[in-house]
Amino acid sequence: MSIPIEEYALLSDLHTAALVSRQGSIDWLCFPRFDSQAVFAALLGSTDNGHWSLGVVDGEVESRRYVGDSCVLRTTWSSPTGRVEVTDYMPVHADRNKDVHDLVRRVRCVEGTATVRHVLCLRFDYGSATPYFRSTESGEGHEVHAVAGPDQLTLRGPALELRDQSHQGDFTMVEGDELAWVLSWWPSFGPRPEVPTERAALHHTLKFWEEWADRIDASGPYAGEIRRSLITLRALTEASTGGIVAAPTTSLPEDFGGVRNWDYRFVWLRDSALTIEALVSHGFTHDAKAWRLWLLRAIAGDPNQMRIMYGLGGERHLSETELDHLSGYEDSKPVRIGNGAAEQYQADVVGAVMVALDMARDAGIKENELSWGLQKSMLDFQKAQMDRKDHGIWEMRGETQFFTHGRAMMWAAFDRGVRAVERHGLDGPVETWRALRDQLRQEVLEKGWDEESKSFVQYYGSTEVDASLLQLGHIGFLEFDDPRMLSTVARIERELLDDSGFLHRYDASSGADGLTGKDSPFLICSFWLVEQYARSGRVDDARTMMDAVLSVSTDLGLLSEEYSPEHKRLAGNFPQAFSHLGLIRAADALDEVLAPHGRPAR
C-alpha cells in the first residue's frame, strides 16, 4: 500500500513545493516550478523514481509540527538511546537569484545518542532519467553534483557514499551534534550560484512567514483552521507570477486504482478567483492585486479566446500526456501530466472571476483602465456564449449541457457588472448587462427547476441534482432560506450525502461525466453545505458537519480534494486549494452566525 496521503507534509518556497512523509521521506518535488518535471517522483511510482529519506535507525516519530505560522516542518524522533530533531524547509529568499531553489534538511541530536540514516535517490524527468553524478570538495565542504539535460542539482553537507545509483550514509550523533544538507537546483548551463548560509536562510524563511501571517485577520472558534488554510493558499501561490495552483501534485487518484487521475499544477480561473475571495475577506488585498495582474497577462489582448485555466506564467497550451513508466499511486493509472480540460468551455468561469473582483472593489482595490477594460471584455465574451453548452464546474468529459450552476454564474457575472456601474461609478453598457442578467435569472428559474422533485437540477432537462447548486446562495441568486433553496438542499441531502455524512458532487453512476469508476465525496461540497446550514438557521447541523470534515484533515491541518469513507483515507490531489478555501468560507459563515449569540468556542 502507498503511504497514505494524510501522512505527508507540505514544504514550499512560493515557487514549487515538496511533500515529505511522516517517516521522513520526500517523495514529491518539482524543480524549479510547481509544474516542472519532478526530481522526486516516488509518490507516483517506487523509490527508484526518486526520493530523499532521512530518519533515525530503530527510531519512531514522536511528533511533528510546523514552526509557528510557517511552512518549516519540525519532526522529533525517539529511539532506545536518544532523541533527534529534524527541521525540513524550503528557504524563501527575498533577494536570491530566482533561478536557484533550495531544500534544507537539518538534524540535531537533542538527547543521548542516535544514528541517522540518509538515502538520497536523485532522478530527473519524473523518475525516468538517472543523472550524471560527480563528487567534489570545496570551501563549503563535500558536494554531490547531479546533471541531466537542462537541470542540475547540488547537495552540500556531510559526505554520502554512492551505492546503486543513490547516495547513502549513516551518521552517529551525540547530544548537541548538528548536521545539515542543502539541495540546490539551478540550470545546468548557468553559472554556479552563491551558496546560502543555512542558518541565515532559516531565519529569513521564518521571518517571512511570521510577517505574512501577522496580517491574518481571523477570529471565532475556527480561527486556527483559517490561519493554516490561508498559509497553505499562500504556499500554493507562485511568487514571481502571482498564479495560484489548484494543488502541487498530479494524478493522486479520486478513485483508488481507477482512472480519475488529473494534473492540478495549473491556475484555474475559478479556483484562483475563489482563493482571492478568501484572501480578501481576511485582509490580503495585495495578493488580489497580484492575481489581477496575472489575469491581465494571461488573457492579454484577446478575451475572446479566454481559457478556463493556464500555466503559472499564463501559458495557454497544457497538452495532456501519460507517463507509462510510473505505476501510479495505489496502482491508479494513467499518470497524467498536462490537463485536457484546458480545452473545455465552462460557463461559470467568468462569473467566478467577476464575483471575486467585485469583492476586491468593495474591499477598496481601485480599478484602472486596463483591469476594468478586461472585465468588460470578459462580459462581451460571455455575451457571445449565451447559446453555448458547456462542460460544467466538474469538467465533465461527456456531452456538453446547459448546466444550471454555470447559467447561474453567468447571471452573477452580469450582476457584478451592473453593480460596478451602479456602486462604483464605472462605465459600461449597463442596460445590456441588466437585460441579460434578468434573462438568465428567468431562464434558470424555469429550465433549471424540476417541479416534480421540487429542486433545481444538474442541467436543463436532467432529473439529477448536483452539489454545485449550493452556490446559488453564495452568489446571491437566491436567499439561503428561500423555499426553493431549502427543498433543493433537502434533495441534495437525500441523494448525495454519504452514509458517513460527507457530500458527493453528483451521482457518478449516471454516466454524465463520461468516466468509469467511483467518485469519493468532495470536501469543498461538504463545506458548502456547512455554509448553507449556518446561513439558513441550522447552526447545530453546521457545526456537526464542520467538525466531521475537519476531523479528516491531517495532523498539520492539511486537506486533499476528497475523502474516501470506504478506505477512511484522503483522496485526490494534495493539498487542495479548493478544499481550504471552502473551509475558510464555512468557518467565516459559522463565525458570523455564532458571534451575535455569544455561543462558546469549541
C-alpha positions as CSV (number, residue, x, y, z in Angstrom):
1,M,0.0,0.0,0.0
2,S,1.2,3.5,-0.8
3,I,1.9,5.9,2.1
4,P,-1.5,7.5,2.9
5,I,-1.8,11.0,1.6
6,E,-2.6,12.3,5.0
7,E,0.9,11.2,6.1
8,Y,2.5,14.0,4.0
9,A,3.5,17.5,5.0
10,L,3.9,20.4,2.6
11,L,7.1,22.4,2.1
12,S,7.0,25.5,-0.2
13,D,9.3,28.3,-1.3
14,L,6.5,30.1,-3.2
15,H,7.8,28.7,-6.5
16,T,7.5,25.0,-6.0
17,A,6.6,22.5,-3.3
18,A,7.8,19.2,-1.7
19,L,5.8,16.5,0.1
20,V,7.6,14.8,3.0
21,S,6.1,11.8,4.7
22,R,5.8,11.4,8.4
23,Q,8.6,8.9,8.3
24,G,10.9,11.5,6.7
25,S,10.8,10.6,3.0
26,I,10.5,13.4,0.5
27,D,8.6,11.6,-2.3
28,W,7.5,14.5,-4.5
29,L,9.3,17.6,-5.7
30,C,9.3,19.5,-9.0
31,F,12.1,22.0,-9.8
32,P,12.1,24.9,-10.4
33,R,8.2,25.4,-10.6
34,F,5.2,23.6,-9.3
35,D,4.5,22.4,-12.9
36,S,8.1,21.4,-13.7
37,Q,9.4,17.9,-14.1
38,A,9.7,16.0,-10.8
39,V,13.1,15.1,-9.4
40,F,11.4,13.0,-6.7
41,A,8.5,11.0,-8.0
42,A,8.3,8.1,-5.6
43,L,4.8,9.3,-4.7
44,L,3.5,8.1,-8.1
45,G,5.8,5.1,-8.5
46,S,8.6,3.5,-6.4
47,T,11.6,4.7,-4.5
48,D,13.6,4.1,-7.7
49,N,11.7,7.0,-9.2
50,G,13.4,9.4,-6.8
51,H,13.1,10.2,-3.1
52,W,15.1,11.6,-0.2
53,S,14.8,9.7,3.0
54,L,16.2,10.8,6.4
55,G,15.3,9.0,9.6
56,V,16.6,7.5,12.8
57,V,17.8,3.9,12.9
58,D,15.5,1.9,15.3
59,G,13.6,5.1,15.9
60,E,10.0,6.3,15.6
61,V,8.4,9.6,15.1
62,E,7.3,11.1,18.4
63,S,5.8,14.3,17.0
64,R,5.8,16.7,14.0
65,R,4.6,20.3,13.6
66,Y,5.0,23.4,11.7
67,V,7.1,26.0,13.4
68,G,4.6,28.7,14.2
69,D,2.7,30.1,11.3
70,S,5.2,28.8,8.7
71,C,5.9,26.0,6.3
72,V,9.0,25.0,8.2
73,L,8.5,21.4,9.4
74,R,10.0,20.1,12.7
75,T,9.9,16.4,13.4
76,T,11.0,14.8,16.6
77,W,12.3,11.2,16.5
78,S,12.9,9.0,19.6
79,S,15.0,5.8,19.8
80,P,16.0,3.5,22.6
81,T,19.2,5.6,23.1
82,G,18.2,9.2,22.2
83,R,16.1,11.8,20.6
84,V,16.7,13.7,17.3
85,E,15.0,16.8,15.9
86,V,14.8,17.1,12.1
87,T,13.9,20.5,10.5
88,D,12.8,20.5,6.9
89,Y,12.1,23.6,4.9
90,M,12.5,25.4,1.5
91,P,14.1,28.7,2.0
92,V,12.2,31.8,1.0
93,H,14.9,34.2,-0.3
94,A,13.7,37.8,-0.9
95,D,17.0,38.8,-2.7
96,R,18.1,35.4,-4.0
97,N,18.6,34.6,-7.7
98,K,15.1,33.4,-8.8
99,D,16.8,30.7,-11.0
100,V,18.0,29.0,-7.8
101,H,15.9,26.9,-5.4
102,D,16.9,25.1,-2.2
103,L,15.7,22.4,0.0
104,V,17.2,22.1,3.5
105,R,17.3,19.2,6.0
106,R,18.9,20.0,9.4
107,V,19.4,17.3,12.1
108,R,20.1,18.0,15.7
109,C,20.6,15.4,18.5
110,V,18.7,16.7,21.5
111,E,19.2,13.8,23.9
112,G,21.5,10.8,24.3
113,T,22.9,9.2,21.1
114,A,21.3,8.2,17.8
115,T,22.2,7.0,14.3
116,V,20.7,9.0,11.4
117,R,20.2,7.1,8.1
118,H,20.3,9.1,4.9
119,V,19.3,7.8,1.5
120,L,19.1,10.2,-1.5
121,C,17.9,8.9,-4.8
122,L,18.0,11.7,-7.5
123,R,16.1,11.1,-10.7
124,F,15.0,13.6,-13.3
125,D,12.1,13.8,-15.7
126,Y,9.5,12.3,-13.3
127,G,11.9,9.5,-12.3
128,S,12.8,8.3,-15.7
129,A,16.3,9.8,-16.1
130,T,19.3,8.9,-14.0
131,P,21.7,11.9,-13.9
132,Y,25.4,12.0,-14.2
133,F,27.0,12.2,-10.7
134,R,30.2,13.9,-9.7
135,S,31.5,14.5,-6.2
136,T,33.8,17.4,-5.2
137,E,35.3,19.1,-2.2
138,S,35.0,22.9,-1.9
139,G,35.3,25.6,0.7
140,E,31.7,24.9,1.7
141,G,32.5,21.2,2.2
142,H,31.5,18.0,0.4
143,E,29.3,18.4,-2.7
144,V,27.5,15.9,-4.9
145,H,26.5,17.2,-8.4
146,A,23.8,15.6,-10.5
147,V,23.2,16.8,-14.1
148,A,20.7,15.7,-16.7
149,G,19.9,17.9,-19.6
150,P,18.9,21.4,-18.5
151,D,18.8,20.5,-14.8
152,Q,21.5,20.5,-12.2
153,L,21.2,19.5,-8.5
154,T,23.9,20.0,-6.0
155,L,23.9,18.5,-2.5
156,R,26.1,20.2,0.1
157,G,26.7,18.6,3.5
158,P,28.4,15.6,5.2
159,A,29.7,13.2,2.6
160,L,27.5,10.4,1.4
161,E,28.6,7.2,-0.5
162,L,27.2,6.4,-3.9
163,R,25.7,2.9,-3.9
164,D,23.4,1.5,-6.6
165,Q,22.8,5.0,-8.1
166,S,21.8,6.5,-4.8
167,H,23.7,8.3,-2.1
168,Q,23.6,6.8,1.3
169,G,25.2,7.2,4.8
170,D,24.8,6.5,8.5
171,F,25.8,9.2,11.0
172,T,26.1,8.6,14.7
173,M,25.3,11.7,16.7
174,V,25.5,12.6,20.4
175,E,23.6,15.3,22.2
176,G,24.4,18.7,20.8
177,D,25.6,17.5,17.4
178,E,24.0,19.1,14.4
179,L,24.2,18.2,10.7
180,A,22.7,19.9,7.7
181,W,22.3,19.2,4.0
182,V,21.3,21.7,1.4
183,L,20.0,20.5,-2.0
184,S,20.1,23.3,-4.6
185,W,18.7,23.4,-8.1
186,W,19.8,25.7,-10.9
187,P,20.1,25.5,-14.7
188,S,22.9,23.1,-15.7
189,F,24.1,25.7,-18.3
190,G,24.1,28.6,-15.7
191,P,26.8,29.9,-13.5
192,R,27.4,28.5,-10.1
193,P,25.1,30.3,-7.6
194,E,26.1,31.8,-4.3
195,V,26.0,29.2,-1.5
196,P,23.3,30.1,1.0
197,T,24.1,30.3,4.7
198,E,21.8,27.7,6.1
199,R,21.1,29.4,9.5
200,A,20.5,32.7,7.8
201,A,18.2,31.0,5.3
202,L,16.1,29.6,8.2
203,H,16.0,32.9,9.9
204,H,14.8,34.7,6.8
205,T,12.3,32.0,6.0
206,L,10.7,32.1,9.4
207,K,10.7,35.9,9.4
208,F,8.9,35.9,6.0
209,W,6.1,33.5,7.2
210,E,5.7,35.2,10.5
211,E,5.4,38.7,9.0
212,W,2.9,37.4,6.4
213,A,0.8,35.5,8.9
214,D,0.8,38.5,11.3
215,R,-1.5,40.2,8.7
216,I,-4.2,37.5,9.0
217,D,-7.5,38.8,10.3
218,A,-9.3,35.7,11.7
219,S,-11.5,35.2,14.8
220,G,-14.0,32.8,16.1
221,P,-14.0,29.1,17.0
222,Y,-12.2,28.1,13.8
223,A,-9.5,30.8,13.7
224,G,-6.7,28.3,13.9
225,E,-8.0,26.3,10.9
226,I,-8.5,29.6,8.9
227,R,-4.9,30.6,9.6
228,R,-3.4,27.3,8.4
229,S,-5.7,27.3,5.4
230,L,-4.6,30.9,4.4
231,I,-0.9,29.9,4.9
232,T,-1.5,26.9,2.6
233,L,-3.1,29.0,-0.1
234,R,-0.1,31.4,0.1
235,A,2.2,28.4,-0.2
236,L,0.4,27.4,-3.4
237,T,0.9,30.9,-4.9
238,E,3.9,31.4,-7.3
239,A,5.7,34.5,-6.1
240,S,7.1,35.6,-9.4
241,T,3.9,35.4,-11.4
242,G,1.0,35.6,-8.9
243,G,-0.5,32.4,-10.3
244,I,-2.2,30.1,-7.7
245,V,-2.0,26.4,-8.4
246,A,-5.0,24.2,-7.6
247,A,-2.6,21.7,-6.0
248,P,1.1,21.0,-6.2
249,T,0.6,17.4,-7.3
250,T,-0.6,15.4,-10.3
251,S,-2.5,12.1,-10.6
252,L,-3.3,11.4,-6.9
253,P,-6.5,9.4,-7.5
254,E,-10.0,10.3,-6.8
255,D,-10.8,6.6,-7.0
256,F,-8.0,4.3,-5.7
257,G,-6.9,2.0,-8.5
258,G,-9.1,3.9,-11.1
259,V,-8.6,6.4,-14.0
260,R,-9.8,9.6,-12.3
261,N,-6.3,11.0,-12.0
262,W,-5.6,14.6,-13.1
263,D,-2.8,17.1,-13.1
264,Y,-3.7,20.0,-10.9
265,R,-0.4,22.0,-11.0
266,F,-2.0,24.8,-13.0
267,V,-4.0,28.0,-12.5
268,W,-7.8,27.5,-12.8
269,L,-9.5,30.9,-13.1
270,R,-12.4,29.6,-10.9
271,D,-10.2,28.2,-8.2
272,S,-8.0,31.3,-8.1
273,A,-10.9,33.6,-8.0
274,L,-12.4,31.8,-5.0
275,T,-9.0,31.8,-3.4
276,I,-8.8,35.6,-3.9
277,E,-12.2,35.9,-2.2
278,A,-10.9,34.0,0.8
279,L,-7.7,36.2,0.9
280,V,-9.5,39.5,0.5
281,S,-12.1,38.5,3.2
282,H,-9.1,38.3,5.6
283,G,-7.3,41.4,4.7
284,F,-4.9,40.3,1.9
285,T,-5.7,42.9,-0.8
286,H,-2.1,42.9,-2.0
287,D,-2.5,39.3,-3.1
288,A,-5.7,40.2,-5.0
289,K,-3.8,42.9,-6.9
290,A,-1.0,40.4,-7.8
291,W,-3.5,37.9,-9.1
292,R,-5.3,40.6,-11.1
293,L,-2.0,41.4,-12.8
294,W,-1.6,37.7,-13.6
295,L,-5.1,37.7,-15.1
296,L,-4.3,40.7,-17.3
297,R,-1.1,39.0,-18.6
298,A,-2.8,35.6,-19.1
299,I,-5.9,36.8,-21.0
300,A,-3.9,39.6,-22.6
301,G,-5.4,41.4,-25.6
302,D,-7.8,38.6,-26.7
303,P,-10.5,37.8,-24.1
304,N,-12.5,36.2,-26.9
305,Q,-10.1,33.2,-26.6
306,M,-10.2,33.1,-22.8
307,R,-9.5,29.7,-21.3
308,I,-10.6,28.1,-18.1
309,M,-7.0,27.5,-16.9
310,Y,-3.4,28.5,-17.7
311,G,0.1,27.7,-16.8
312,L,1.7,29.5,-13.9
313,G,3.2,32.1,-16.2
314,G,0.0,32.3,-18.3
315,E,0.8,29.5,-20.7
316,R,-2.2,28.5,-22.8
317,H,-1.4,25.0,-24.1
318,L,-1.3,22.4,-21.4
319,S,-1.4,19.2,-23.5
320,E,-2.3,16.1,-21.6
321,T,0.0,13.1,-21.8
322,E,0.5,9.9,-19.9
323,L,3.7,8.6,-18.1
324,D,3.7,4.9,-18.7
325,H,6.8,4.3,-16.7
326,L,5.1,5.3,-13.4
327,S,2.9,2.7,-11.7
328,G,0.6,5.3,-10.1
329,Y,-0.4,6.0,-6.6
330,E,-2.1,2.8,-5.4
331,D,-1.7,1.5,-8.9
332,S,-4.0,4.2,-10.2
333,K,-3.3,4.7,-13.9
334,P,-2.8,6.5,-16.1
335,V,-0.4,9.0,-14.5
336,R,-1.1,12.2,-16.4
337,I,0.8,15.4,-16.9
338,G,-0.9,18.4,-18.5
339,N,-4.6,18.7,-18.5
340,G,-7.0,18.2,-21.4
341,A,-9.7,20.2,-19.5
342,A,-7.8,23.3,-20.6
343,E,-9.6,23.0,-23.9
344,Q,-13.1,23.0,-22.4
345,Y,-15.6,25.8,-22.2
346,Q,-17.0,26.1,-18.7
347,A,-19.8,28.7,-18.4
348,D,-19.2,29.5,-14.7
349,V,-15.7,30.9,-15.0
350,V,-16.4,34.5,-16.0
351,G,-18.9,34.7,-13.1
352,A,-16.4,33.4,-10.6
353,V,-13.8,36.0,-11.7
354,M,-16.3,38.8,-11.7
355,V,-17.6,37.9,-8.2
356,A,-14.0,37.9,-6.9
357,L,-13.1,41.2,-8.5
358,D,-16.4,42.7,-7.2
359,M,-15.4,41.7,-3.7
360,A,-11.9,43.2,-4.3
361,R,-13.6,46.5,-5.3
362,D,-15.7,46.5,-2.2
363,A,-12.5,46.0,-0.2
364,G,-11.0,49.2,-1.6
365,I,-8.9,47.9,-4.5
366,K,-9.2,50.6,-7.2
367,E,-9.8,49.7,-10.8
368,N,-7.7,51.1,-13.6
369,E,-8.3,51.3,-17.3
370,L,-6.7,48.0,-18.0
371,S,-8.3,46.0,-15.2
372,W,-11.9,47.3,-15.8
373,G,-11.4,47.1,-19.6
374,L,-10.5,43.4,-19.2
375,Q,-13.7,42.8,-17.2
376,K,-15.9,44.5,-19.8
377,S,-14.2,42.3,-22.4
378,M,-14.9,39.2,-20.4
379,L,-18.6,40.2,-20.2
380,D,-18.5,40.7,-24.0
381,F,-17.0,37.1,-24.3
382,Q,-19.8,35.8,-22.1
383,K,-22.5,37.6,-24.1
384,A,-21.2,35.8,-27.2
385,Q,-21.5,32.4,-25.4
386,M,-25.2,32.8,-24.4
387,D,-26.3,29.9,-26.6
388,R,-23.3,27.6,-26.0
389,K,-23.5,24.5,-23.9
390,D,-20.5,23.7,-21.6
391,H,-18.7,21.0,-19.6
392,G,-19.7,22.3,-16.2
393,I,-17.7,23.1,-13.0
394,W,-16.7,19.4,-12.6
395,E,-15.1,19.3,-16.0
396,M,-17.4,16.5,-17.4
397,R,-15.8,14.6,-20.2
398,G,-19.2,13.5,-21.5
399,E,-21.7,15.5,-23.6
400,T,-21.9,19.3,-23.1
401,Q,-25.0,20.6,-21.5
402,F,-26.6,23.8,-20.1
403,F,-25.5,23.3,-16.5
404,T,-27.8,25.1,-14.1
405,H,-24.8,26.2,-11.9
406,G,-23.0,27.5,-14.9
407,R,-26.0,29.5,-16.1
408,A,-26.5,31.0,-12.6
409,M,-22.8,32.0,-12.6
410,M,-23.4,33.8,-15.9
411,W,-26.2,35.7,-14.1
412,A,-23.7,36.6,-11.4
413,A,-21.2,37.9,-13.9
414,F,-23.7,40.3,-15.4
415,D,-25.0,41.2,-12.0
416,R,-21.5,42.2,-10.8
417,G,-21.0,44.2,-14.0
418,V,-24.2,46.1,-13.2
419,R,-23.1,46.6,-9.6
420,A,-19.7,48.0,-10.8
421,V,-21.5,50.7,-12.7
422,E,-24.2,51.5,-10.1
423,R,-22.0,51.3,-6.9
424,H,-18.5,52.3,-8.1
425,G,-19.3,54.6,-11.0
426,L,-17.5,52.6,-13.7
427,D,-18.6,52.8,-17.3
428,G,-20.2,50.1,-19.3
429,P,-23.4,49.1,-21.3
430,V,-25.3,48.6,-18.1
431,E,-28.7,48.3,-19.7
432,T,-27.5,45.4,-21.9
433,W,-25.9,43.7,-18.8
434,R,-29.1,44.2,-16.8
435,A,-31.3,42.8,-19.6
436,L,-29.0,39.7,-19.9
437,R,-28.9,39.3,-16.2
438,D,-32.7,39.3,-15.9
439,Q,-33.0,37.0,-18.9
440,L,-30.7,34.4,-17.3
441,R,-32.5,34.6,-14.0
442,Q,-35.8,33.8,-15.6
443,E,-34.2,31.0,-17.6
444,V,-32.6,29.4,-14.6
445,L,-35.8,29.6,-12.6
446,E,-37.8,28.0,-15.4
447,K,-35.4,25.5,-17.0
448,G,-33.2,24.7,-14.1
449,W,-36.1,23.8,-11.8
450,D,-37.8,20.5,-11.7
451,E,-41.3,20.8,-10.3
452,E,-41.8,17.1,-9.6
453,S,-38.8,16.8,-7.3
454,K,-39.1,20.4,-6.1
455,S,-35.5,21.1,-6.7
456,F,-33.0,22.6,-9.1
457,V,-31.3,20.1,-11.3
458,Q,-27.8,19.5,-12.6
459,Y,-28.5,20.7,-16.1
460,Y,-31.5,21.7,-18.2
461,G,-33.6,18.6,-19.0
462,S,-31.9,16.5,-16.3
463,T,-33.6,14.9,-13.3
464,E,-30.3,14.7,-11.3
465,V,-29.2,17.0,-8.6
466,D,-25.7,18.5,-8.1
467,A,-23.8,19.9,-5.1
468,S,-22.7,22.9,-7.1
469,L,-26.3,24.2,-6.7
470,L,-25.4,25.1,-3.2
471,Q,-23.6,28.1,-4.7
472,L,-26.9,29.7,-5.7
473,G,-27.0,31.1,-2.2
474,H,-23.3,32.1,-2.2
475,I,-23.6,34.3,-5.2
476,G,-26.9,35.9,-4.2
477,F,-29.1,34.3,-6.8
478,L,-31.4,33.1,-4.1
479,E,-31.5,33.7,-0.3
480,F,-30.2,30.8,1.7
481,D,-33.6,30.3,3.3
482,D,-35.6,30.6,0.1
483,P,-38.1,27.7,0.0
484,R,-36.7,26.6,-3.4
485,M,-33.2,26.6,-1.9
486,L,-34.3,24.6,1.1
487,S,-36.1,22.0,-0.9
488,T,-33.1,21.6,-3.2
489,V,-30.9,21.2,-0.1
490,A,-33.3,18.5,1.2
491,R,-32.9,16.6,-2.0
492,I,-29.1,17.0,-2.0
493,E,-29.1,15.5,1.5
494,R,-31.2,12.6,0.4
495,E,-29.3,11.7,-2.8
496,L,-25.7,13.0,-2.4
497,L,-24.9,12.7,1.3
498,D,-22.8,9.7,2.1
499,D,-23.8,7.4,4.9
500,S,-20.8,8.7,6.8
501,G,-22.0,12.3,6.4
502,F,-19.8,13.5,3.6
503,L,-21.2,15.0,0.4
504,H,-20.6,13.8,-3.2
505,R,-20.5,16.3,-6.1
506,Y,-23.1,14.4,-8.1
507,D,-24.2,10.8,-8.8
508,A,-21.2,9.4,-10.8
509,S,-23.2,6.3,-11.7
510,S,-25.4,8.4,-14.0
511,G,-22.6,8.4,-16.6
512,A,-22.9,12.2,-17.3
513,D,-19.2,12.7,-16.6
514,G,-18.1,10.3,-19.3
515,L,-15.8,8.4,-16.9
516,T,-15.7,4.9,-15.4
517,G,-15.2,4.2,-11.7
518,K,-16.4,5.8,-8.5
519,D,-16.1,9.3,-7.1
520,S,-15.3,9.9,-3.5
521,P,-17.1,12.7,-1.5
522,F,-15.7,16.1,-2.5
523,L,-14.6,18.1,0.6
524,I,-15.5,21.6,-0.7
525,C,-19.1,20.4,-1.2
526,S,-19.3,19.4,2.4
527,F,-18.0,22.9,3.4
528,W,-20.6,24.4,1.0
529,L,-23.3,22.5,2.9
530,V,-21.9,23.8,6.2
531,E,-22.3,27.4,5.0
532,Q,-25.8,26.7,3.7
533,Y,-26.8,25.2,7.1
534,A,-25.3,28.1,9.0
535,R,-26.9,30.8,6.9
536,S,-30.3,29.2,6.9
537,G,-30.6,28.7,10.6
538,R,-29.4,25.1,11.0
539,V,-26.4,26.1,13.2
540,D,-26.1,22.9,15.1
541,D,-26.1,20.9,11.9
542,A,-23.5,23.2,10.5
543,R,-21.2,22.7,13.5
544,T,-21.7,19.0,13.5
545,M,-20.7,18.7,9.8
546,M,-17.9,21.2,10.1
547,D,-16.3,19.2,12.9
548,A,-16.8,16.0,11.0
549,V,-15.0,17.3,7.9
550,L,-12.2,18.9,10.0
551,S,-11.7,15.5,11.7
552,V,-10.3,14.0,8.5
553,S,-7.7,16.8,8.0
554,T,-4.1,15.9,8.7
555,D,-2.4,16.4,12.0
556,L,-0.9,19.5,10.3
557,G,-4.2,20.9,9.2
558,L,-4.0,20.0,5.5
559,L,-6.8,18.7,3.3
560,S,-6.8,16.9,-0.1
561,E,-9.5,17.1,-2.7
562,E,-11.7,14.3,-1.5
563,Y,-12.2,11.9,1.4
564,S,-13.0,8.2,0.9
565,P,-15.2,6.9,3.8
566,E,-14.8,3.4,2.3
567,H,-11.0,3.5,2.8
568,K,-11.0,6.1,5.6
569,R,-8.3,8.0,3.7
570,L,-7.9,11.3,2.0
571,A,-8.1,11.0,-1.8
572,G,-7.2,13.2,-4.8
573,N,-4.5,15.8,-5.2
574,F,-2.9,17.3,-2.1
575,P,-3.1,19.8,-0.5
576,Q,-6.0,21.1,-2.4
577,A,-6.7,24.9,-2.6
578,F,-10.4,24.3,-3.3
579,S,-10.8,22.4,0.0
580,H,-9.0,25.0,2.0
581,L,-10.9,28.0,0.6
582,G,-14.1,26.0,1.2
583,L,-13.0,25.6,4.8
584,I,-12.5,29.4,5.2
585,R,-15.9,30.2,3.7
586,A,-17.6,27.7,6.1
587,A,-15.7,28.9,9.1
588,D,-16.5,32.6,8.3
589,A,-20.2,31.8,8.0
590,L,-20.3,30.0,11.3
591,D,-18.3,32.8,13.0
592,E,-20.8,35.4,11.7
593,V,-23.8,33.3,12.8
594,L,-22.4,32.4,16.2
595,A,-20.9,35.7,17.2
596,P,-24.2,37.6,17.8
597,H,-25.5,34.8,20.1
598,G,-22.4,34.6,22.2
599,R,-22.1,30.9,21.5
600,P,-19.0,29.3,23.2
601,A,-16.0,28.3,21.1
602,R,-15.1,24.7,20.8
